[in-house]
């Protein structure tokens, strides 16, 4: 009887171990989500600007997809449809691979070259690769890692030629101090303009950074009946009468990666998720809610990252061409010297709204992938600001994100409308260009 009980206990233990391994099987999309989550944490820690963050998400997500797409027939290369990418490596025929491992290797091959704080990634990487090594035959493990590395290296070859390194040597952009209609550094810290030559970056699907050039913004005019003055007065009036709901919406979508807080003579930085990181988080929520397989998960990340990257290039091109003055400057000059916006004004020109552009671009792509009535609970920012919100569609979320910038006192309505229109056109362009690649 003791032998029977012992055998039964051993059977239960083995079954429990097997079940637990199955629950976290290495081919699961959770690995891809965890990889992205680790990257977002590093982006926040390293305080990358929103445009630069979109570049990091772009190359790492493309590398991940290009490796894992072979796990499921019928998923063509996305990279080979993009500007400047060479033919991607393919796995050897009749050889066994773990493509989730390959995708992880490709992802981190890229990440190692585009972020600073690698020490914070080491523990995670060591643990995830150790799990693969424990589960796989040695030759499969080595072959999969080598394949992923080869894809990551091919993606990085494009990154080296996108203009980023050259852009790091730019002088400071301090705007135009003599023209009242042009941007100049804003309070409280009067920082120089961020990424002012981002339009020199090579797009991946746009023919040029100005392919979808917005209409000209309203001309600066101090006449109280002019369109420009009325838009500034609108921001002022809204800011003076914000409801609790409007304040919450403004805070929720702030996504300013580095807000400098002031307390008396003390200053300290508050790090948060970038607007692009917020939408990569929404992409994660969509794939998990839809129970997307690993290949579609990787594809969703890659296509969302493309939308963000292209959206920033198109938006920043117009920002520094028109160089529109921010509401806080105009309102302090013409309406109320003591007025301050609800949110801290980011250090770059107003027109068009970057939030509006990149959220509309990402929402357009995600709507194509998951439908126009995809309701979801957005918990992307929960761990960072303790807030979450429910949306009935991606476009609803994008519209609220756009309007939040007016509530925050940092954009005119003309800026957010132009940004949203630009982002939609960028998103639609991506869909058209990649209609045979899963869109």
For each residue, the residues with C-beta under 8 A, 3 or more apart:
1: 4 5
2: 5 6
3: 6 7
4: 1 7 8
5: 1 2 8 9
6: 2 3 9 10
7: 3 4 10 11
8: 4 5 11 12
9: 5 6 12 13
10: 6 7 13 14
11: 7 8 14 15
12: 8 9 15 16
13: 9 10 16 17
14: 10 11 17 18
15: 11 12 18 19
16: 12 13 19 20
17: 13 14 20 21
18: 14 15 21 22
19: 15 16 22 23
20: 16 17 23 24
21: 17 18 24 25 135
22: 18 19 25
23: 19 20
24: 20 21 28 30
25: 21 22 28
26: 31 98 100 101 131 132 135 136
27: 31 71 98 99 100 294
28: 24 25 31 100 294
29: 32 33 287 288 292 293 294 297
30: 24 33 34
31: 26 27 28 34 35 100 103 104 128 294
32: 29 35 36 64 68 100 103 104 294 297 298 301
33: 29 30 36 37 284 287 288 297
34: 30 31 37 38 124 128
35: 31 32 38 39 64 104 107 108 128
36: 32 33 39 40 61 280 284 301
37: 33 34 40 41 284
38: 34 35 41 42 121 124
39: 35 36 42 43 56 57 60 107 111 115
40: 36 37 43 44 273 277 280 281
41: 37 38 44 45 120
42: 38 39 45 46 111 115 116 117 120 121
43: 39 40 46 48 53 56 115 274 277
44: 40 41 47 257 271 272 273 274 277 384
45: 41 42 117 120 271
46: 42 43 115 116 117
47: 44 257 258 269 271
48: 43 52 53 56 115 257 274
49: 52 53 194 195 257 274
50: 53 54 255 257 274 275 276 312 354 358
51: 54 55 194 195 198 201 312 313 316
52: 48 49 55 56 164 195
53: 43 48 49 50 56 57 257 274 276 277
54: 50 51 57 58 276 305 308 309 311 312 358
55: 51 52 58 59 114 159 162 164 201 309
56: 39 43 48 52 53 59 60 111 114 115
57: 39 53 54 60 61 276 277 280 301 304 305 308 309
58: 54 55 61 62 204 305 306 308 309
59: 55 56 62 63 110 114 155 156 158 159
60: 39 56 57 63 64 107 110 111 114 305
61: 36 57 58 64 65 107 298 301 302 304 305
62: 58 59 65 66 78 79 82 85 155 302 305 306
63: 59 60 66 67 103 106 107 109 110 148 151 152 155
64: 32 35 60 61 67 68 103 104 106 107 298 301 302
65: 61 62 68 69 78 103 295 298 299 301 302
66: 62 63 69 77 78 79 88 106 151 155
67: 63 64 70 99 102 103 105 106 107 147 148 151
68: 32 64 65 71 99 100 102 103 294 295 298
69: 65 66 72 75 76 77 99 295 298 299
70: 67 75 90 91 97 99 102
71: 27 68 99 100 294 295
72: 69 75 293 295
73:
74:
75: 69 70 72 295 299 438
76: 69 80 436 437
77: 66 69 80 81 87 88 437
78: 62 65 66 81 82 299 302 303 306 434 437 438
79: 62 66 82 85 88 154 155 158
80: 76 77 85 87 88
81: 77 78 205 433 434 437
82: 62 78 79 85 158 204 205 306
83: 202 203 204 205
84: 158 161 162 202 204
85: 62 79 80 82 88 154 155 158 204
86: 154 157 158
87: 77 80
88: 66 77 79 80 85 151 154
89: 147 150 151 154
90: 70
91: 70 95 97 99 102 147
92: 95 143
93:
94:
95: 91 92 143
96: 137 139 140 143
97: 70 91 101 102 140 143 144 147
98: 26 27 101 102 132 136 140 141 144
99: 27 67 68 69 70 71 91 102 103 144 294
100: 26 27 28 31 32 68 71 103 104 294
101: 26 97 98 104 105 129 132 136 141 144 145 148
102: 67 68 70 91 97 98 99 105 106 144 145 147 148 151
103: 31 32 63 64 65 67 68 99 100 106 107 148 294 298
104: 31 32 35 64 100 101 107 108 128 129 132 148
105: 67 101 102 108 109 144 145 147 148 149 152
106: 63 64 66 67 102 103 109 110 148 149 151 152 155
107: 35 39 60 61 63 64 67 103 104 110 111 148 152
108: 35 104 105 111 112 121 125 152
109: 63 105 106 112 113 148 149 151 152 153 156
110: 59 60 63 106 107 113 114 152 155 156 159
111: 39 42 56 60 107 108 114 115 121
112: 108 109 115 118
113: 109 110 156 159
114: 55 56 59 60 110 111 159
115: 39 42 43 46 48 56 111 112 118 121
116: 42 46
117: 42 45 46 120 121
118: 112 115 121 122
119: 122
120: 41 42 45 117 123
121: 38 42 108 111 115 117 118 124 125
122: 118 119 125 126
123: 120 126 127
124: 34 38 121 127 128
125: 108 121 122 128 129
126: 122 123 129 130
127: 123 124 130 131
128: 31 34 35 104 124 125 131 132
129: 101 104 125 126 132 133 145
130: 126 127 133 134
131: 26 127 128 134 135
132: 26 98 101 104 128 129 135 136 141 144
133: 129 130 136 141
134: 130 131
135: 21 26 131 132
136: 26 98 101 132 133 140 141 144
137: 96 140 141
138: 141 142
139: 96 142 143
140: 96 97 98 136 137 143 144
141: 98 101 132 133 136 137 138 144 145
142: 138 139 145 146
143: 92 95 96 97 139 140 146 147
144: 97 98 99 101 102 105 132 136 140 141 147 148
145: 101 102 105 129 141 142 148 149
146: 142 143 149 150
147: 67 89 91 97 102 105 143 144 150 151
148: 63 67 101 102 103 104 105 106 107 109 144 145 151 152
149: 105 106 109 145 146 152 153
150: 89 146 147 153 154
151: 63 66 67 88 89 102 106 109 147 148 154 155
152: 63 105 106 107 108 109 110 148 149 155 156
153: 109 149 150 156 157
154: 79 85 86 88 89 150 151 157 158
155: 59 62 63 66 79 85 106 110 151 152 158 159
156: 59 109 110 113 152 153 159 160
157: 86 153 154 160 161
158: 59 79 82 84 85 86 154 155 161 162
159: 55 59 110 113 114 155 156 162 164
160: 156 157 165
161: 84 157 158 202
162: 55 84 158 159 201 202
163: 166 167 200 201 202
164: 52 55 159 167 168 201
165: 160 168
166: 163 169 200
167: 163 164 170 195 197 198 200 201
168: 164 165
169: 166
170: 167 173 196 197
171:
172: 192 193
173: 170 192 193 196 320
174: 177 184 185 192 193
175: 182 183 184 185 193 323 349
176: 179 182 183 184 323
177: 174 184
178:
179: 176 182 220
180: 220 325 333
181: 219 220 228 324 325
182: 175 176 179 220 323 324 325
183: 175 176 193 323 324 325 326 329 348 349 350
184: 174 175 176 177 325 329
185: 174 175 190 191 192 193 347
186: 190 326 328 329 345 347
187: 190 328 340 345
188: 260 262 344
189: 260 347
190: 185 186 187
191: 185 194 347
192: 172 173 174 185 347
193: 172 173 174 175 183 185 196 320 347 348 349
194: 49 51 191 346 347 348
195: 49 51 52 167 198 316 348
196: 170 173 193 316 320 348
197: 167 170 200 320
198: 51 167 195 201 312 313 316 317
199: 209 210 313 316 317 320 321
200: 163 166 167 197 209
201: 51 55 162 163 164 167 198 209 313
202: 83 84 161 162 163
203: 83 206 207 208 209 211 309 310 313 314
204: 58 82 83 84 85 306 309 310
205: 81 82 83 306 310 429 430 433 434
206: 203 209 211 212 310 313 314 426 429
207: 203 211
208: 203 211
209: 199 200 201 203 206 313 314 316 317
210: 199 213 314 317 318
211: 203 206 207 208 314 429
212: 206 314 422 425 426 429
213: 210 317 318
214: 217 318 351 352 418 421 422
215: 418
216: 219 322
217: 214 322 324 351 352 414 415 418
218: 221 226 227 228 231 414
219: 181 216 226 228
220: 179 180 181 182 228 325
221: 218 226 227 228 229
222: 226 229 334
223: 226 229
224: 229 230 233
225: 229 230
226: 218 219 221 222 223 229 230
227: 218 221 230 231 414
228: 181 218 219 220 221 231 232
229: 221 222 223 224 225 226 232 233 334
230: 224 225 226 227 233 234
231: 218 227 228 234 235 412 413 414
232: 228 229 235 236 327 330 331 334 335 412
233: 224 229 230 236 237 335
234: 230 231 237 238 406 412 413
235: 231 232 238 239 327 331 341 406 409 411 412 413
236: 232 233 239 240 327 331 335 336 339
237: 233 234 240 241
238: 234 235 241 242 246 406 407 409
239: 235 236 242 339 341 342 407 409
240: 236 237 339
241: 237 238
242: 238 239 246 247 250 342 407
243: 246 247
244: 247 248
245: 248 249
246: 238 242 243 249 250 407
247: 242 243 244 250 251 342 407
248: 244 245 251 252 387
249: 245 246 252 253 400 403 404 407
250: 242 246 247 253 254 342 343 404 405 407 408
251: 247 248 254 343 385 387
252: 248 249 381 385 387 389 404
253: 249 250 275 278 355 400 401 404 405
254: 250 251 259 272 343 385 404 408
255: 50 272 273 274 275 277 278 355 381
256: 259 272 343 344 346
257: 44 47 48 49 50 53 271 272 273 274
258: 47 269 270 271 272
259: 254 256 269 270 272 344
260: 188 189 267 268 269 270 344
261: 267 268 269 270
262: 188 266 267
263: 266 267 268
264:
265:
266: 262 263
267: 260 261 262 263
268: 260 261 263
269: 47 258 259 260 261
270: 258 259 260 261
271: 44 45 47 257 258
272: 44 254 255 256 257 258 259 381 384 385
273: 40 44 255 257 277 278 281 380 381 384
274: 43 44 48 49 50 53 255 257 277 278
275: 50 253 255 278 279 354 355 358 359 401
276: 50 53 54 57 279 280 305 308 312 358
277: 40 43 44 53 57 255 273 274 280 281 380
278: 253 255 273 274 275 281 282 380 381
279: 275 276 282 283 304 308 358 359 362 363 380
280: 36 40 57 276 277 283 284 301 304 305 308
281: 40 273 277 278 284 285 378 379 380 381
282: 278 279 285 286 362 366 376 378 380 394 397
283: 279 280 286 287 300 301 304 362 366
284: 33 36 37 280 281 287 288 301 380
285: 281 282 288 289 376 377 378 379 380
286: 282 283 289 290 292 300 366 369 370 374 376 394
287: 29 33 283 284 290 292 296 297 300 301
288: 29 33 284 285 291 292
289: 285 286 374 376
290: 286 287 370 374
291: 288
292: 29 286 287 288 296 297 300
293: 29 72 296 297
294: 27 28 29 31 32 68 71 99 100 103 297 298
295: 65 68 69 71 72 75 298 299
296: 287 292 293 299 300 438
297: 29 32 33 287 292 293 294 300 301
298: 32 61 64 65 68 69 103 294 295 301 302
299: 65 69 75 78 295 296 302 303 438
300: 283 286 287 292 296 297 303 304 366 369
301: 32 36 57 61 64 65 280 283 284 287 297 298 304 305
302: 61 62 64 65 78 298 299 305 306
303: 78 299 300 306 307 365 369 430 434 438 439
304: 57 61 279 280 283 300 301 307 308 362 365 366
305: 54 57 58 60 61 62 276 280 301 302 308 309
306: 58 62 78 82 204 205 302 303 309 310 365 430
307: 303 304 310 311 358 361 362 364 365 426 427 430
308: 54 57 58 276 279 280 304 305 311 312 358 361 362
309: 54 55 57 58 203 204 305 306 312 313
310: 203 204 205 206 306 307 313 314 361 426 429 430
311: 54 307 308 314 315 357 358 360 361 362 422 423 426 427
312: 50 51 54 198 276 308 309 315 316 354 357 358
313: 51 198 199 201 203 206 209 309 310 316 317
314: 203 206 209 210 211 212 310 311 317 318 357 422 426
315: 311 312 318 319 352 353 354 357 358 419 422 423
316: 51 195 196 198 199 209 312 313 319 320 348 354
317: 198 199 209 210 213 313 314 320 321
318: 210 213 214 314 315 321 322 351 352 418 422
319: 315 316 322 323 324 348 349 350 351 352 354
320: 173 193 196 197 199 316 317 323 348 349
321: 199 317 318
322: 216 217 318 319 349 351
323: 175 176 182 183 319 320 349
324: 181 182 183 217 319 349 350 351 415
325: 180 181 182 183 184 220 329 330 349 350
326: 183 186 329 330 345 349 350 410
327: 232 235 236 330 331 341 345 350 409 410 411 412
328: 186 187 331 332 339 340 341 345 409 410
329: 183 184 186 325 326 332 333
330: 232 325 326 327 333 334 335
331: 232 235 236 327 328 334 335 336 339
332: 328 329 335 336 337 339
333: 180 329 330
334: 222 229 232 330 331
335: 232 233 236 330 331 332 339
336: 236 331 332 339
337: 332
338:
339: 236 239 240 328 331 332 335 336
340: 187 328 409
341: 235 239 327 328 344 345 408 409 410
342: 239 242 247 250 407 408 409
343: 250 251 254 256 408 409 410
344: 188 256 259 260 341
345: 186 187 326 327 328 341 409 410
346: 194 256 354 410
347: 185 186 189 191 192 193 194
348: 183 193 194 195 196 316 319 320 354
349: 175 183 193 319 320 322 323 324 325 326
350: 183 319 324 325 326 327 353 410 411 412 415
351: 214 217 318 319 322 324 412 414 415 418
352: 214 217 315 318 319 356 357 415 416 418 419 422
353: 315 350 356 357 402 405 411 415 416 418 419 420
354: 50 275 312 315 316 319 346 348 357 358 419
355: 253 255 275 358 359 401 402 404 405 416 419
356: 352 353 359 360 398 401 402 405 411 415 416 417 418 419 420 422 423
357: 311 312 314 315 352 353 354 360 361 419 420 422 423 426
358: 50 54 275 276 279 307 308 311 312 315 354 355 361 362 423
359: 275 279 355 356 362 363 397 398 401 402 420 423
360: 311 356 357 363 364 398 402 419 420 421 422 423 424 426 427
361: 307 308 310 311 357 358 364 365 423 424 426 427 430
362: 279 282 283 304 307 308 311 358 359 365 366 394 398 423 427
363: 279 359 360 366 367 394 395 397 398 423 427
364: 307 360 361 367 368 394 395 423 424 426 427 428 430 431
365: 303 304 306 307 361 362 368 369 427 430 431 439
366: 282 283 286 300 304 362 363 369 370 374 394
367: 363 364 370 371 372 374 393 394 395
368: 364 365 427 431 439
369: 286 300 303 365 366 438 439
370: 286 290 366 367 374 394
371: 367 374
372: 367 393 394 395
373: 392 393
374: 286 289 290 366 367 370 371 393 394
375: 390 391 392 393
376: 282 285 286 289 390 391
377: 285 388 389 390
378: 281 282 285 381 388 389 390 391 397
379: 281 285 382 388
380: 273 277 278 279 281 282 284 285
381: 252 255 272 273 278 281 378 384 385 387 388
382: 379 385 386 387 388
383:
384: 44 272 273 381
385: 251 252 254 272 381 382
386: 382
387: 248 251 252 381 382
388: 377 378 379 381 382
389: 252 377 378 397 400
390: 375 376 377 378
391: 375 376 378 394 396 397 400
392: 373 375 396
393: 367 372 373 374 375 396 397
394: 282 286 362 363 364 366 367 370 372 374 391 397 398
395: 363 364 367 372 398 399
396: 391 392 393 399 400
397: 282 359 363 378 389 391 393 394 400 401
398: 356 359 360 362 363 394 395 401 402 420 423
399: 395 396 402 403 420
400: 249 253 389 391 396 397 403 404
401: 253 275 355 356 359 397 398 404 405
402: 353 355 356 359 360 398 399 405 416 417 419 420
403: 249 399 400 406 407 416
404: 249 250 252 253 254 355 400 401 407 408
405: 250 253 353 355 356 401 402 408 410 411 415 416
406: 234 235 238 403 409 411 412 413 416
407: 238 239 242 246 247 249 250 342 403 404
408: 250 254 341 342 343 404 405 411
409: 235 238 239 327 328 340 341 342 343 345 406
410: 326 327 328 341 343 345 346 350 405
411: 235 327 350 353 356 405 406 408 415 416
412: 231 232 234 235 327 350 351 406 415 416
413: 231 234 235 406 416 417
414: 217 218 227 231 351 417 418
415: 217 324 350 351 352 353 356 405 411 412 418 419
416: 352 353 355 356 402 403 405 406 411 412 413 419 420
417: 356 402 413 414 420 421
418: 214 215 217 318 351 352 353 356 414 415 421 422
419: 315 352 353 354 355 356 357 360 402 415 416 422 423
420: 353 356 357 359 360 398 399 402 416 417 423 424
421: 214 360 417 418 424 425
422: 212 214 311 314 315 318 352 356 357 360 418 419 425 426
423: 311 315 356 357 358 359 360 361 362 363 364 398 419 420 426 427
424: 360 361 364 420 421 427 428
425: 212 421 422 428 429
426: 206 212 307 310 311 314 357 360 361 364 422 423 429 430
427: 307 311 360 361 362 363 364 365 368 423 424 430 431
428: 364 424 425 431 432
429: 205 206 211 212 310 425 426 432 433
430: 205 303 306 307 310 361 364 365 426 427 433 434 439
431: 364 365 368 427 428 434 435 439
432: 428 429 435
433: 81 205 429 430
434: 78 81 205 303 430 431 437 438 439
435: 431 432 439
436: 76
437: 76 77 78 81 434
438: 75 78 296 299 303 369 434
439: 303 365 368 369 430 431 434 435
